[in-house]
Amino acid sequence: MKTDPQINLPHVVEAVRLAFEEYERALLDNQLSVLDGYFWDSEQTVRYGVAENLYGAQAIAAYRRVCTRVGPGRTLRNTVISTFAEAYATVSTEFSDGETDRTGRQMQTWVRFTDGWKVVAAHVSVDLSTL
């Protein structure tokens, strides 16, 4: 008999929320080693960005060291955390950079490994229609 995974268990949602908030703090503070630690250290990790497609944790880490850092005016809205059982989650959010009127979108797939929650796939896009 097939059963659906337990969705949005409160303790799992809270754990993912805390990990996501720490990731965001590291992003704003440009704490590269913290950001690196939140990505699954694998060639299978993928991050699609506004103008780049990155395959593997090493490519993601290298990109962080040359890209323009996120500004302190970044704000989030409409953040949705969905969890499935104890070890799988998605985080979707919209963001503003605090400098333009553009809206960005960010989606991350998180998996709980023995050493904590890690992003295994991410996608970032920006609404370019307001340019």
Contacts in CASP RR format, 6 or more apart in sequence:
PFRMAT RR
TARGET T0000
AUTHOR 0000-0000-0000
METHOD contacts of the structure
MODEL  1
MKTDPQINLPHVVEAVRLAFEEYERALLDNQLSVLDGYFWDSEQTVRYGV
AENLYGAQAIAAYRRVCTRVGPGRTLRNTVISTFAEAYATVSTEFSDGET
DRTGRQMQTWVRFTDGWKVVAAHVSVDLSTL
5 84 0 8 1.000
5 85 0 8 1.000
5 88 0 8 1.000
6 84 0 8 1.000
6 85 0 8 1.000
6 86 0 8 1.000
7 82 0 8 1.000
7 83 0 8 1.000
7 84 0 8 1.000
8 81 0 8 1.000
8 82 0 8 1.000
8 83 0 8 1.000
9 83 0 8 1.000
9 85 0 8 1.000
9 86 0 8 1.000
12 83 0 8 1.000
12 85 0 8 1.000
12 86 0 8 1.000
12 89 0 8 1.000
13 81 0 8 1.000
13 83 0 8 1.000
13 89 0 8 1.000
15 112 0 8 1.000
15 117 0 8 1.000
16 81 0 8 1.000
16 83 0 8 1.000
16 89 0 8 1.000
16 91 0 8 1.000
16 110 0 8 1.000
16 117 0 8 1.000
17 81 0 8 1.000
19 38 0 8 1.000
19 110 0 8 1.000
19 116 0 8 1.000
19 117 0 8 1.000
20 79 0 8 1.000
20 81 0 8 1.000
20 91 0 8 1.000
20 108 0 8 1.000
20 110 0 8 1.000
22 34 0 8 1.000
22 38 0 8 1.000
23 34 0 8 1.000
23 35 0 8 1.000
23 38 0 8 1.000
23 119 0 8 1.000
24 76 0 8 1.000
25 31 0 8 1.000
26 34 0 8 1.000
26 35 0 8 1.000
26 38 0 8 1.000
27 35 0 8 1.000
27 70 0 8 1.000
27 74 0 8 1.000
28 70 0 8 1.000
28 71 0 8 1.000
28 72 0 8 1.000
28 74 0 8 1.000
30 69 0 8 1.000
30 70 0 8 1.000
32 61 0 8 1.000
32 64 0 8 1.000
32 65 0 8 1.000
35 61 0 8 1.000
35 64 0 8 1.000
36 57 0 8 1.000
36 60 0 8 1.000
36 61 0 8 1.000
36 64 0 8 1.000
37 118 0 8 1.000
38 117 0 8 1.000
38 118 0 8 1.000
38 119 0 8 1.000
39 45 0 8 1.000
39 47 0 8 1.000
39 57 0 8 1.000
39 60 0 8 1.000
39 61 0 8 1.000
39 118 0 8 1.000
39 119 0 8 1.000
40 57 0 8 1.000
40 111 0 8 1.000
40 113 0 8 1.000
40 118 0 8 1.000
40 119 0 8 1.000
40 120 0 8 1.000
41 57 0 8 1.000
41 118 0 8 1.000
42 56 0 8 1.000
42 57 0 8 1.000
42 120 0 8 1.000
43 55 0 8 1.000
43 56 0 8 1.000
43 57 0 8 1.000
43 58 0 8 1.000
44 56 0 8 1.000
44 120 0 8 1.000
45 55 0 8 1.000
45 56 0 8 1.000
45 57 0 8 1.000
45 60 0 8 1.000
45 119 0 8 1.000
45 120 0 8 1.000
45 121 0 8 1.000
46 53 0 8 1.000
46 54 0 8 1.000
46 55 0 8 1.000
46 56 0 8 1.000
46 120 0 8 1.000
46 121 0 8 1.000
46 122 0 8 1.000
47 53 0 8 1.000
47 54 0 8 1.000
47 60 0 8 1.000
47 63 0 8 1.000
47 119 0 8 1.000
47 121 0 8 1.000
47 122 0 8 1.000
47 123 0 8 1.000
47 124 0 8 1.000
48 54 0 8 1.000
48 122 0 8 1.000
48 123 0 8 1.000
48 124 0 8 1.000
49 122 0 8 1.000
49 123 0 8 1.000
49 124 0 8 1.000
49 125 0 8 1.000
50 124 0 8 1.000
50 125 0 8 1.000
50 126 0 8 1.000
52 63 0 8 1.000
54 60 0 8 1.000
54 63 0 8 1.000
70 97 0 8 1.000
71 97 0 8 1.000
71 98 0 8 1.000
71 99 0 8 1.000
73 96 0 8 1.000
73 97 0 8 1.000
73 98 0 8 1.000
73 99 0 8 1.000
74 95 0 8 1.000
74 96 0 8 1.000
74 97 0 8 1.000
74 98 0 8 1.000
75 95 0 8 1.000
75 96 0 8 1.000
75 98 0 8 1.000
76 93 0 8 1.000
76 94 0 8 1.000
76 95 0 8 1.000
77 93 0 8 1.000
77 94 0 8 1.000
77 95 0 8 1.000
77 96 0 8 1.000
78 92 0 8 1.000
78 93 0 8 1.000
78 94 0 8 1.000
79 91 0 8 1.000
79 92 0 8 1.000
79 93 0 8 1.000
79 94 0 8 1.000
80 90 0 8 1.000
80 91 0 8 1.000
80 92 0 8 1.000
80 93 0 8 1.000
81 89 0 8 1.000
81 90 0 8 1.000
81 91 0 8 1.000
82 89 0 8 1.000
82 90 0 8 1.000
82 92 0 8 1.000
83 89 0 8 1.000
86 112 0 8 1.000
87 111 0 8 1.000
87 112 0 8 1.000
88 109 0 8 1.000
88 110 0 8 1.000
88 111 0 8 1.000
88 112 0 8 1.000
89 109 0 8 1.000
89 110 0 8 1.000
89 111 0 8 1.000
89 112 0 8 1.000
89 117 0 8 1.000
90 107 0 8 1.000
90 108 0 8 1.000
90 109 0 8 1.000
90 110 0 8 1.000
91 106 0 8 1.000
91 107 0 8 1.000
91 108 0 8 1.000
91 110 0 8 1.000
92 105 0 8 1.000
92 106 0 8 1.000
92 107 0 8 1.000
92 108 0 8 1.000
93 105 0 8 1.000
93 106 0 8 1.000
93 107 0 8 1.000
94 103 0 8 1.000
94 104 0 8 1.000
94 105 0 8 1.000
94 106 0 8 1.000
95 103 0 8 1.000
95 104 0 8 1.000
95 105 0 8 1.000
95 106 0 8 1.000
96 102 0 8 1.000
96 103 0 8 1.000
96 104 0 8 1.000
97 104 0 8 1.000
100 130 0 8 1.000
101 130 0 8 1.000
102 126 0 8 1.000
102 127 0 8 1.000
102 128 0 8 1.000
102 130 0 8 1.000
102 131 0 8 1.000
103 126 0 8 1.000
103 127 0 8 1.000
103 130 0 8 1.000
104 124 0 8 1.000
104 125 0 8 1.000
104 126 0 8 1.000
104 127 0 8 1.000
105 123 0 8 1.000
105 124 0 8 1.000
105 125 0 8 1.000
105 126 0 8 1.000
105 127 0 8 1.000
106 122 0 8 1.000
106 123 0 8 1.000
106 124 0 8 1.000
107 122 0 8 1.000
107 123 0 8 1.000
108 119 0 8 1.000
108 121 0 8 1.000
108 122 0 8 1.000
108 123 0 8 1.000
109 119 0 8 1.000
109 120 0 8 1.000
109 121 0 8 1.000
109 122 0 8 1.000
110 117 0 8 1.000
110 118 0 8 1.000
110 119 0 8 1.000
110 120 0 8 1.000
111 117 0 8 1.000
111 118 0 8 1.000
111 120 0 8 1.000
112 118 0 8 1.000
END
